[in-house]
Amino acid sequence: MSVIFTNGEERDVPAYMLEYLIREKKIVAFLRADGWVQIGKDPIRKAQLPLIRPGDRWSDFMFKRDGH
């Protein structure tokens, strides 16, 4: 995932680091499939509660019913 750090440097980082980099104010933008997102200007996902098991994704929970 491409990001732009506060010093203007553009680098690729693992996707799992994105939330940390945003929270710690280390980046000013990141690249989505539909273009660049500017932190503080463009809408981004709000922080979510921790998941139950490692490897789970929020989309997995949204579509599970009756424990399946």
Summary of the structure (lengths in Angstrom):
residues: 68
radius of gyration: 14.5
end to end distance: 31.6
largest distance: 48.4
contacts: 117
relative contact order: 0.15
helix: 22%
strand: 25%
